Amino acid sequence: MKNNSAINSAIVADIKPNINSAISSAIGSAVNSARSQAEKTAQREKLLVLLGPTASGKTDLSIRLAKELGTEIISGDSMLVYKGFDIGTAKPTVEEMSGIRHHMIDILPPDASFNLMDFLQQAKEVITRLNQQGKIPLLAGGTGLYIQSLLEGYELNSQSEDTSYRAYLEKLAEEKGREYVHGMLAKVDPQAAARLHINDFRRIIRALEVHHLGGGQLSQKKSRELVYDCYVAGLTWRRDKLYDRINQRVNIMMSQGLQQEIINLLKSGVAPDVQAMKGIGYKELLPVLAGRDTAYSYDVSGHCENSGLPEFITMQQAVAKIQQNSRHFAKRQLTWYRRMPYIHWYQPELYKDTGMLADNLLWDVQRWIKK
């Protein structure tokens, strides 16, 4: 027994230093890993994001948050960049902005083009500048492609444009369908075709354009982690509630003078086929104007085909189509957001009012800031 005891003591004495060494090594590795992660986080610029489908209440909530945090808002909506397109885009008014500076709103004339590359370049510049000023920028919008690309570090080839080739592809889509054009992309860039949905037609055309110009494939590099140290909040509603809000918003837009806004744009010289006129709320009303006034009897066949509308329709039909297209758009937005698992979801209908929702969200944001 004594011999066994002595042997056991010797074994323990021999093993103990090794165990202690292993434990120390594991603890040191964990500490170093945590320190490395903390240093990476500290090096990344901060960004607060508020996204959600159309008519979900982003504008009011974002302004409340910006006031409380003493920061500025960056628009993540692809339509708000155009001057004069106000009612149909639900652009916040000067009064609604309440003195909060908004970036990337009213920065382009109606006939200008604006794409993902433009957004990424300008948004990055504003984010860096605000971080240097000690502010945490608030990116608010619903364009999932733009926001996801910014957060996940997509990189796109910067080739020149070929407007004639682009027009050719758009005409081809009208004649043979978007599926045909998507098939063209699949032949020259299978990877891009696989990740681009048929509804993301602008990027399908852009990918073909890049290939046509000799730029090879449309690259899409993504970081293993988000580019920014960010907190991403999303607004979601019960489907029936959201659709009611959308229908009501369209009615409000009409009462605010959406039709007159379009007439004023056309009278000012804005062509009916510019990119901005293809937005929901505008493309559906163009056939109404074409049928009611010979002064606007321009060729609207392209718009009508894209909208699923007859050449001349009634105002009631157009309003119903705007509501329907808006609901479909909201559904596509929510589908896109499912690709972004880092979103923290909030359901406004569970709160008494926007103020209570803002308080709850601010509590979570403050915890994120202090971590």
Buried (B, 14 or more C-beta within 10 A) or exposed (E): EEEEEEEEEEEEEEEEEEEEEEEEEEEEEEEEEEEEEEEEEEEBBBBBBBBBBBBBBBBBBBBBBBEBBEBBBBBBBBBBBBBBBBBBBBBBEEEEBEEBEBBBBBBBEBBBEBBBBBBBEBBBEBBEEBBEEEBBBBBBBBBBBBBBBBBBBBBBBEBEEBEEBBEBBBEBBBEEEBEEBBEBBBEBBEBBBEEBEEEBBBBBBBBBBBBBBEBEBBEBEBEEBBBBBBBBBBBBBEEEBBBEBBBEBBEEBBEBEBBEBBBEBBEEEBEBBBBBBBBBBBBBBBBBBBBBEEEBEBEBEBBBEBBEBEEBBEEEBBBBBBBBBBBEBBBBBBEBBEEBEEBEEBEBEEBEEBEEBBEEBBEEBEEBEEE
